[in-house]
Amino acid sequence: MMANILEANRLVLDTLESCSQGRVDGESHIEGRVVLQTGAVVINSIVRGPAIIGERTRIENAFIGPYTSVYHDCVIHSCEIEHSVALEICLSPHKVAPRRSGHLDLD
């Protein structure tokens, strides 16, 4: 089943057109076809497309490789992922805690 999800992700991302409604700091690099949805933040990271970063997602000190979809309200910190699908409110293994409001705070 996982292979089917990753293949479907690859097929969708192959049709992606770049669009940025998020924020990228000066230390980060966006390469290839990348979608940054509203409120997405990329800090000191590399995002190599095709990739999509969902609403209110924070990418920090990380590498997001090709064929990666990161859904809404995720925090990806100090790690590398590629050819992956990260679902809603996914947290990489760092000090991160969800607030009661549903948004995320870094400790």
ABEGO torsion letter per residue (X at the ends): XAAAAAAAAAAAAAABBBBBABBBBAABBBBEBBBBBBGBBBBGBBBBOBBBBBBGBBBBGBBBBBGBBBBBGBBBBGBBBBGBBBBBGBBBBBBBBBBAAGBBBBX
